[in-house]
Amino acid sequence: MPDASLYTPRFNVMDADDVRPFVHAIATAQLVTVGEDGVPDATFLPVLWEGDRLVGHLARANGHWRRIVDGSPALAIVTGPDTYVSPSWYATKAEHGKVVPTWNYSVVHLRGSVDVHDDPAWVRALVTRLTDRHESARAEPWAVSDAPPDYIDKNVRPIVGVELVVSSVEAKAKLSQNRSDEDRAGVAHGLSADGRDPSRLVTE
């Protein structure tokens, strides 16, 4: 049977202490499941990682949730910033020219079993927690309780909850760790010159 794990060279393994903060900061994922007919489905959705569970919601009009078999395997993919890396940025280009383009990125794969929650109370509680997560840093945060209850009920009905019980976590940060200090400095300079923030795209 082929190895389904995330390809991660040893120098690209994300530090274990950085994984949850990374998922918390991104707060979205591509949920990938396979229906009974063997056809894969994927939906981008807001998520929270709470304990051993990744929870989120998708539109009721999105047929994906109806194709999910409760308890079936699922994969949630959380992706961070990514960028093309030009070989012209490397200091070693001037030394020997033996350089090629690459791509820098960070990603977390969460695997486990998935269940659908077509329950207004469950979904409303999730929406409240998601709102609190994204509003908490604002000077005047908006809360679900700020809107009329019947209006919230009306807006909860068109969405359905999903819950992934996480059984494995794989995290990769490909940030030029295998390059020299001079090459990494060149990448950071090149990204800055292109108007990109290098702080999350190349390791120091």
Steps between C-alpha positions, in 0.01 A plus 500: 500500500645841410616736775232771540701714740604856423844506336714687751881505484649519850602866465141596403329351806304773676582536868232321702439810715423703187232273352194602702584873488540465123154342460351753742646790301385371159159386634391349167543162333418302191290205620550200271274195517407216265139407436365145482544516122875556541486859373695752714349826624678806640363811668678806640358581843571694820626275779589482867735236643358417842672221688506200267226637273505732201157658455355715225196561286399510136199619305193277503472564126846340458430134423834397653353449847232261371772280349690465828453163667511554877815349646677479164864608453568864419792734444511868594773705333605827663726709280701807586672760281688367199728649237711433194874520572718625216847344471629847414459591866757245621851616579622167362372592152799734461736234636420203277159549334376158619162623626139440399160652589293363786190580705484583870188420704364371831222243537334284766312178423247379756351156443223321683135404488233754409138548608230739384302710751167604350392644833416872537613516864837338418552727200396815690749419779773448241419826321515678835846356575626578149372856529663545840829369357506752214350799683696475825789721386274784385454815709123454482441131426172392347323211673230264379285631783511848340254386233134409561467131596251426222737655246786277620269196486413590140869521406597178681249291304691525168821350648600155624774408746781249457734350758828323434631284783873541446703180501821626339671833438777567248655843463749630247675835469709524181674832562846464338640324809734296280666811354796693638461811714601708199245334272220545755593866539482532122152344496382737773637798308342381175161451661516845659590654165192328353283652773466175696550464875778242541439439871274197437649392169869446581664387822754728665 
